[in-house]
Amino acid sequence: MSPRSSSSYMTFSIRNLPPGTTKDDVRALINTAKGDAAPRVGQLIKAPNLKTLTTTVTLRQSSVEKLKDLRNKLNKTTIFPENPTSSMVTSEIAVSDEFMGITTLVEHKDAQFDLYFIHGLGGHAFRSWNADDGPTSMWPKDLLPAEIEERPMDPENEHGLKLAGRFSTIGYSANAQSSHPATTTIEKAAEDLLNSIRVDRPEGSCRPIYFACHSLGGLVTCQALIRALNGTSESDVYRKTFIQKEECLVKGIMFFGTPFKGSSLADFSSTIIRLLGGNTSLIESLKINSGALHNIVGTFNQVRNKAAAGMQIVATYEKAPIKGKYLVTEPGSAMISPKDRVFGIEGDHRTMIKFRDSHDGSYPVVSETIIRMIQDTLPTSGFIQSLITEGKVTDSPSPDPLPFIPRTGTFASVRTAPPPPPYASPSSPRMPLDVFGSPDGQNDGVNSPPFSKFPLPVRASIEPVRPRIQPTAKSDDAWSNNHFRRNKPVNADELIKNTQNGLESATKLSILRQFDTVFLIDDTASMWETDCDHGRSRWDELLESLQYIVDIVCRYDRDGCDVHFLVDDEKDELEIRDSQRILNLLQEVTPDETGGGTYMNQPLWAIVDTHVDAFQYWKSHRGKGAKRPKMLNLIVITDGAADDKEAVEHTVVKAAKQLDDLGAPEGQIGIQFLQIGKDDAAGRWLKTLDESLKDRHEIRDMVDTRPWNRPDSINDSFKQKLEKILLGAVDRTVDNDDD
């Protein structure tokens, strides 16, 4: 086993260190507590109270549990620095991995600006920006500061004054670890943000401010700036933190995947809560056409467009869906204003802000964008202009330029400086768990083109293994004699061959060779219901239905079929060629016991949309060597009790219209809903999908619905029923009369 695979890392903040404490002092304390922790101590930085020091330290142990034990052991221990420089010669330290409030990671000498990193929904102030469990992969700490201090303020003068800044994270109570998430709102998170920055910056500081915000963190930042800059009485307490001498100190913001126009994923709150780890009050604000979201965006654009509040904005969106399925922010949604620069970043909504090194993914363009934003806007700030006026700064080549006013200074000269020149807007040029036990959403699969099958993620979950659900024991001897074999697929030969019409059956089913067959399995809590024959659960009945289907499918879909789940998508598996493997996979899944509702639209949309894109790509590139994609036969096995019925209907209608516009042949996509159980209301809705959507919306007929009925024997009638299940949505020549 490699050292990396046998080691876990965790980064902690350490506060309340006495002045004069060194990295060696911190290492010695940790080594005394645990000799094999391999501490990597960050820069020691003066706390806002100027009386103590803070730092970060990354520790190594063989497991996350041992790291947490070490954290608890170190917290509230006493440190004795060898050479204290004040009357505070010892102190009781505070060790935490929560990173709530502001944590300054790096501070250059004579810092010219503050750059704050704001995490998103369900995020963490440190781990959200950390690429993996290694000790040096947090780019706002380990990569960007070193690059910035090597760059000149004036990009045309390589020998001139170099950039210098403070780089800090801000943790707020919108993360998944909040003790009271139900009370969290964007307004409350914005207030927390304002108070944190107000405490962090010295009174009267004119140092310019920049933000890098991920997802919801962008909306929180916008709401905070609205409150501070709108000129109302409630903004007075915060206004002086962001405005000095009528100059707005916020010079630039880079948004990473902030859904300014809302996210379709947020319309299905159980899905986004599970993926991003948030609470419903925050998710309501992320919905498309959300009134709160519309107000934030509109008001923020008004505030930023004021002459005194000009700032450069860059927005980005993720290029890859989470786990191959879910896009939180699309290009149009990421744009807050048409005048702002917008571009895509490699990775999904979580991994778009995780970079392992300076060459990883989109990091080069991200770092360059931030640096140029600072170079474009910093020289025009009143802070820099006042120092130039007083001769404290020169742009002439100098090996030892005069220093800036330090963070601990009085800034008196800045307060008395003449007003700055008018602001000129510059031209705009991966849900497995991580080692910390928090959602990471990282997809290690190879990013395929939009028309390819979903990549199979490489997962490293530390969740406890769920117990396997066992089919209910069958006491009916007659049933046992009718070819039902527990947990084994029924051989296709028994189902497609008989003396009377074997050739006809085999010929009909052979058209499955033209299709990619995909199963979407309902593993929600309602599948525990026992309204089936002999008191069996719906899940047992689902397993039974698949026993008769999978061997036929695997015989004809030579490149393998895909299996997806509504809830436990960690178990999604692609290109399965062995029918027994499909049944084994079902034994590894237990219906969701938490009762979170049945939301089927998102996985349904992801599968269908992928195949629509496939056909569209082939249509536009078929003269250029593009290979025609196989058609899609999607079989959804469900009890039909969906909580997002309108969304499902919308997805079906939209896909049908797209196929009609593309001139796709009938049967290009077929969706078969196989109902398990006897929920009459659910059955009526499924029937509506089958019979009403076509006429109501004047679209192609691409949906078929069937109830699963336990067969008495494998006879001709049952074989015909199997044909209708497997072909009913893709071949309208199959007799579709109900049995």
N, C-alpha and C positions, 0 to 999 in steps of 0.2 A: 504494500500500500504506500502511495506517495505521501510525502509530508503534508502536501496541501489537502489531500483527501482525509487525513487523520487529524487535521487541525481546524479549529474554529476561531474566528477573530471577532472582537467587539470593541467599539470605541466609546469611551466615557468622557464626560466633562468633569474636571476637577476644579472646584472653586474654593475661595477663602484661603489661598496660600499666602504666607507672610512675604513681604517685600524682601528681596535677596534670595528667595528660593531659586534653585537652579534645576536643570533637567536631571543632573546627577542626584540631587536630593530626592526628586520624585521617583527616580528609578530605584534608589536605595530603599525607600519606603515600600515600594511594591515588591521588590525582591525579598524583603524581610517577610512579607506576608505570604508570598508564593514565588519560589525560586525559578520556576519554569514558565513564567508569564511572558517573557520576552517583550518588555514594555517598549513601545515607540512613543516617545513624548513629543508633543507638538510645541509650538512657540509659547513661551510664557508672556502673557499680555495683561496689562493693567486693567482691572475691573473698572466700571464706570464710577465707582466710589473713590477711585484713585488710592485706596488704602490697602488693597489686596491684589493678588494675581490670580489669573485663571489659565487653564491649559486644557488640552485634550490628550488622551493617551489611548493607544490601541494595544490590547492585550491578546495573548494567544493561550488557548487551552484545548483540550481534546474534545470538549463539548460545550454547547451553549449553557447547559445547566451549571457546569463548573465555572464558566465566566460570570454568571449571575451570582453564584456563591462568592466568588472573589470580589465582585462589586460590593456585595453586602458586607463583606469582611473589611474592606477598605473604607467604606463610608463611616464618617464620624471618628476616624482614627486621628491621632495627633501626629503632626509632622514637626521635626526639629531641623530646620535648615542649618547648614554648617556656618554660613556667614550672613545672618540676617542684617538688613540695612535700616531697620527702624526699631522702635520700641516694641513692636510686635515680633517677638522672637520665636513664638510657637503658635500653633492654631489647630483647631479641629476642622478637618477638610470635609467637603461635601462632594460625594462621588455619585454620578447619575448617568444613565444612558437615555434619558427622556429628551434632553436638549430642548426643553421648553424655554420660551423667551429667546433672548439674543445670546448667541455664543460666537465670539470673534475667533476665527480660525487662524488668520494670518494678519499681521499689521506691519506694513512697511514703515521704515523711518520717514518721518515728516509726511504722513499720508495726505494726499491731495483730494481724496474722495472716499465715500463709503459705498460698497457694493453689498446689498443684502439679497440673500437667496431665500425664497419663500416656497415652501412645499405645497402640494396639492391635497385633494381629498383622500383621506386614509393614509397620508404620507407621514414622513418622519423627517425632522429638520436635518439630520445627518444621513441616515440610511437611504433616503430617497435619491440622493445624489451619489451614492456609493455604488460602484459597478458590481462588486462581488464581495466575498468574505475575506479578501486579502487586506494587507495592512496599508497599502498605498494606492488606493483606487478611488478616492474621493476628490474629484477634479477641482471643485472650488477651493480645496485646501492644498492638494498635492501638485496640481498642474497649472491652473490659470494664474495664480499669484506670481509664480516664477517667470512665466512668459510676459506678464504685464510689466514687471520691473525692469525687463530688458528692452522695452519699447520706448521710443521717444514720444514726448507729448506732441511734437511736431513731426509727422511722418516724413516730411521732406528734409529734416535735419537730424540725421542719424546720430550725430555727436552732441545733440542738444540735451536739454533736461529730460530725464527719464520719468516715466509714470510711477506713481507710488499710491497704494491704496490700503483700505481696511476691508477685509472679506469676512462677512458674518452670515450665519444662518439665523432664521427666526422660526421657532416652533410655536404653534398656536393650537388651541383646543379643538380644531377640526379634524385631528387625526383619529385613527381607529382606537387609540389607547386612552382617549379622553374618558375620565371617570363619569362624566355626565354628558354624553354625546347628544342626547335628545334635546338639551337646552341650547345647543350650539346653533347659531345662525351666522350668516355672512356679516351682519352688522356687529354681532358680538365679537367675531373673529377679527374684524377690522378695528374695533376698539382695542382689543388686545395688541394688535400690531402697532397702533399709534402709541400706546403707552410704552411698549417695549422700546421703540425708536426714541421716544422722548427721554426716557431714562438713559439710553445708551449714549446719546450725543451731548457734549458739554453745552451748557446754556450759552446761547448766542453764537453757536458754531455756524459758520458759513460754508463749511465743506460741502461740495456737491454730493448728491445722492443718486445712485443707480439701483435698479431692481432687476433680478432675474427670477421669474415667477413660473411655477409649474401648475397647469390645470386650474383648479379652484383657487389656488394662491393668487392667480392673476385677477380674479374677480374680487377677492378680499383686498388686494392692494388697490384696485380701482376704487372700491368703496371707502377705503381708508383715506385716499387722496381727495375724494369728493368731500368727505367730512372735514378734512383739514383745510381745503382750499376754496370752499364754496362761498366764503365771505360772510356767513351767518354768525350769529352770536355763539352757537354751539361749537364753531370751529376755532374760536379765539384761543382756547387752551392749547390747541395743537398747531395753530397757524404759524407761530414763531419757530417751530421746529422745522418747518418746510419753506418758510418765506423769511428772508432777511433783506432789508432795504428794498422792499417791493420786488425782489427777485425770487422766482421759484427755484428752489435748490434741487428739485428733481429734474435731472437732465436727460435721463433715458431709462427705458424699460424694455426688457426682452421677455416676451411671453412664450412659454413652451406649452403648446397644446391647450390653451385656454379657450373653451367653447363660447365665444362671445355671442353667437347666435343660437346657442343651445346645442344639446346633444340628443340625438334620437335614442341613444342608449339610456339616457336619464328618464325616458318615458316608461321604462320598465325597471322600477326602482329595485326590485329584488335582485336583478342581474347586476346592476351597477354597484349596489351595496356589497354583493358578494365579490365582485371583481376589484373594487377600489376601496372597500372598507370604510364606508361613511354612514351618515345617518339621514333619515328621510327629509328632515327639515332643510338640510343643505342640498339634497338632490332635487327637491322641488324647484330650487332656483336655477338648476341646470337644464330644465326641460325646454324643448323648443317652444317658442312663443310664450315663455314665462314672462309675466308682467314685471317681476322683480328684476330679472335679467335685462329686459328691455330698458328699464329705468336706470340701471347701473351704467349700461353702455352709453345711453343717450346723454346722461348727466356728465359722465366722465369726459366724453368728447367735447362738451361745452366748456368744462373746466380747463382741459388741456389746450384748447384753442384760444384761450385768453392770451393776450400779448405777454403778460408777465409769467405765464405758465407754459410756455413753449417747451416741448420735450420730444426727443426722438423715440419712436416706437418701432420695434421689430416683432413680428408675430410668426410663430412656426406651428406646424402641425405634424402629426406622426404619419409616416408612410406605410406602416404595417399595422394590421389589426391585432388586438390582444388575442393570443392563442389562435391566430389565424381566422378570427371571427368578428371581433368587436372593435369598431372605430369609435373613439370617443370624440375626437375632433377632426373634421374634414377641412379641406382648404378654405371653403367659403365660410365656415363657422369660425375659423381662427382669425379672420380679418376683423379688426375693430373699426378701421376706417380705410377707404380706398386709397388714401395717400400713403399708407404705411407699407413697408416692405414685408412680404410674406413668403416663406419658403418651407419646404418639407425637410424633415430630419429622419434619418434611418432609425428604425426601431418602432416598437409599439408605444402605447401611451405611457407606459412606465419606463421602458428602456430607452426612450428618447432622451432622457437626462442622465443616463448612466454610461460613462466612458471609462474603459480600462486603462488607456494610455493616450498619448497625444496623437496617435495615428488611428484610433478606434472610431469607426463609423463616421458620423458627422462632426466629431469634435473639432477638426481643423477649421471648418466653416463657422462653427459656433463660437470658438475662442476668437477668431479673427473678427467676427461681427461685433462681439462685445468690445474688443480693443478699439476698433475703428469708431464705434459709437462714442467711446470715451475721448478719443483723439478729436472727434468732430465737435464735441460739445464742451469739454472741460476748459479749453483756452478762452472761451467766451464768458466764463463765469466771473462774477464779481470778485470771488475769492482769489482767483489767479490774477485778475487784472489789478487788484489792490496791491498784491505782493510785487508785481512788476513795477507799478507806480512808485512803490517805496524802495525799489532797488534790491528787494530781498530775493528776486528771481531774475534770471537772465536766460535768454534763449541762445546766447552765444556759446560756441563750443568751450567747455570747461571740464577738466578732469575732476573738479571738486566744486560743484555749484553751491551757491549759498543756500542754507537750509530754509525750509518752510517753517511757519509757526507750528510747533508741535501740538498734539491733541490736548495736552494738559495746559496749554497757554491760555491767556486771557482773551485773545483775539480782539484787543482794543483797537489795534490799527485797522483791522478789517471793518469794524463798526463805523469808523470815522472816514472810511474811504469814500471817494465820490461815487455816485450811482453808476452801475455797470452800463455798458452800451446796450441798446435794444437787442432782444434775442432774435437771432436770425436762424430760421429752421434750416439745418443742413440738408443737403440732398441725400435721399435715401439710397444708398447704393443698391421589458420582457416579462395560474395562480397557485403555483407551488409556493411553499414557504421558504423564506431565506433562513440563514443560520440564526437570525434573531427572532424567528417565530412570527414575523409579520408578513402580510401579503406582499409579494414582490412582482407578480405578474410577468415574470420574465419568460420569453419564448426562445428556447435555444435551437429551434428548428431552423432550417435554411429558408430564407424568405423566397417563396416561389412567385412567379408572375401571377397576376390577378386571375388568370384563367386556369391555373393548375390546381391540383388537389391540395387540400390543406396540409401543411407540413406537420409531421408527427413530433410534438414537443418532446424534448428530453427533460424528464421531470425528476426532481430530487426532493420530494416532500418528506417532512419529518412528522406528518400527521400520523396518529395511531391508525393501524390498519383496521378498517371496518370489518365487523363480522360478516361472514357470508350468509346470505339468506338461502335457506333450503326449501325446495318445493314441498308443498304439503304431501304427506304420505297418501298413497292412493290405495283404497281398500277394495275398489271395484275390480274383481277378477276379470270380468268381461272386458273392461277397459285395458287391463294389462295384456290381454290376449290380442288386442287390436293394434299391435305394432308400436305402442307407446313405450319408448325406452328412456328411462330417466337420464337426463343430462347428456343424451347422445342424439345427434341429428338423424332423422329418418332418411335413409338412402334415397337419392333422387330416382333411382331405377324403380323403386316401389311406387313412386308417385306419378311418373310420366309414361310408364309402360303397362299396357294390358292388352289382352287378345283382341278386344273389339276396336278401340280407337287409339291405340298407343301411338301410331304414326301421326295422327292428327294432333294429339296432345303435344308430342315432342316437337312437331313443326311449329305450333303456336308459341311454345315457350322458347324456341330457338331465337326468336327476335330479341331476347334479352342480351344476346351477344353485342347488340348495337348500343347498349346502355351501360352507363355507370350506375350501379345500384347502390344506394346509400340508405342506411337505416338511421332514423332519429328516434331514440328510445325515451319514453316518458318514465323517469325515475323519481317523480315527485312523491310527496307524502300520500296523496290520494291513491297511489297504487297499492297501499296497504289494505284498502277496503276489501271486504270479503263478500261481495254480492254475486260471486260466480257460482257455478254448479258445485255441489258437495261442500259448500262453505269455503272454497279455496280463495286465496287472495288474487287480486288482479295481476299482481306480479307473477304469481305462479302461472296464471293463464297466459301472460305475455311470453314467459319462457316456453310454454307449450306451443304457442303459435309459431315461434321461431324454430322449434325443432323440425317443423314440417317445411319450412321455407328455405333455411340457410343452405342446405346441400344443393338445392336446385339453383339458387343464385350463384353459389361458388362454382358450379359446373359451367355456367354460361358467361359470367363476368370474369374473364380470364386474367385481367390485371388486378383483380381483388375488389372486394366491396369495402365501404367505409361504415363505421359505426360511431354515432355521436349520441350524447346524452344531454337531456335538458338541464340537469343539475350537476352531476359529477363529471364535468367535462375533462377533469384530470384523466379519466379513463378512456377518452376518445381514442380510437385506433383506426388506422387507415390501411387500405389495400390488403385486406385479409383474404387469403386464398383458401384457408382451411376452415370448413364449416364447424368443426369441433372447437376451433379457437374462438369462434363467435360465442358459442354457448359457454365456454370457459370464462370468457370476458364478462358475460352476464352474471356469472357466479361470483365475480369479484366486486360487483356493485350491489349496494343496498339502497332501496328507495329512501329518499331524504326523510329523516325522522323529525326534522325541525318544523315542517309544515309551513314552508315559505310561499306557498301558492304555486300555480302551474303557469309559467310564463314560457311560451314556446316560440314566440316570434323571432327573438334574436338569433338563435341557432338556425331556425328555418330560413330567415332572411340571409344569413351568412352563406348557407349552402346554395340556395337558389341564385343569389346574386353572383356568386363565383361562376356558376355555369352560364348565366346570361352574359357575363363579361367574356367568357370563353368563346361563346358563339359570336359575339360582337367583334372580338379580336380577329377571329378567323375570317369573318365577313370582310373586314377592312384590309386583311393581309393575305387573302387566299391566292392572289397572283404573285406573292412574294415567298412562296414556299411554306406558308403556315399550314399546319396539319389540322384537318377538321376535327373538332372535339366530338367525343361520343355524347349521345343524348343522356339525359338524367332521369332515372327512375327512383324517386325519393319515396320511401315507405316510412310513414310516421306511425309508430305503434303507441297508442295513447288511450286513456280513458275519456279523452275529449273535454275534460272539465277545465278549459283554459280560462285564465284570468285576463288575458290580453286578446280577446276575440277580435276586436276592431283592428288591432295592429296586424294580426294574422291575415285578416281579409285584405287589408291594405297591401301587404306584401304580395299576396297572390295576384291581386288586380294589377299592381304595378309591374310585376314580372311578366304577366300575360300581355299587357300593353307594349312593353318593350320588345317582346318576341314578335308581336304583330307588326310593330314598326320596322323591325329588322327583316321581316319576311321569312321568319323561321318556319320550318315545316311543323305540321301538327305532330305532337308527341315529342317535340324537342325537350320539353320538360314535363314530367308528369308527377303529381303528388298524390299518393295513395294514403288516406287516413284509415288505419285499421283500428277500430274501436274495441277496447278491452273493457269488460264489465257491462253493467246494465243501467248506467246513468241516462235516463230518458232525456233530460234537458240537454246534456252534452250530445246525445245522439241527434237531437233535432238541430242543434247548431252545426254539427258535421254535415248533416243532410243539406243544410243551407249552403255550405261551401260547395257542395257537389252540384246542387240543382239551381241555385238562384244567382250566383255571381255572374255567370256567363250572360244571361239575359239582362240582368240589372245594369251591368257595366259594358255590355256589347264587346265582350272579349272572348278569346278562345276558351274551350273547355279543357282545362288541364288538371282538374281535381276529381278524384273518385273517393268514395267512402264505403267502408264495409264493416259490419260487425264480425267479431270472431266468435264462432259457435263451435263448441267442442264436438268433434265428429264421433259418431257411433262406430264407424269403421272406415277403413280406407277403401271406399267404393268409387264408382264413376262420378257420382254426385259431388263427393268431397274433392275429387281431383279437379272437377270443373270449377269448384269454388276457389281452389288454389290458383288456377289460371286467372280468375277474375281479380284476386288479390294482387298477383304479381304483374298483371298486364292491364288491369282496368283503367289505370290513369294514363297509359301510353299507347294503347291500341284500342280504338273505339269500335273495332270489328268484333271484339269480345262481347258476348252476350252480357249486358249489364243489368238484366232484370234481377231483382232481389231473390235470394233463395227462399 
